[in-house]
């Protein structure tokens, strides 16, 4: 592991921004997650306390479907039937 000098550590701890950052575009790589989402799906970030309870996407979907079906005028049954075709 390469040791960092004390000077660099002080800059990081002070929270100061440099006036300019140099970025080496030769080492850049494309974002591997950019095309991973489906256009029909949404990506949602859960707060840490919520993600402790709902650990899988299936558990989140199950809870949200239960809430939707309890809402007045819910279209969940119509949505379920059309997605099963």
VENHUZI-V653856 format. One record per pair of residues at least 24 apart in sequence whose C-alpha atoms are under 10 Angstrom apart, sorted by sequence separation. I is the first residue (numbers start at 0). GAP is how many residues later the second one is. If there is no record, write none. Layout:
# VENHUZI-V653856
{{I | GAP} {I | GAP}}
This chain:
# VENHUZI-V653856
none
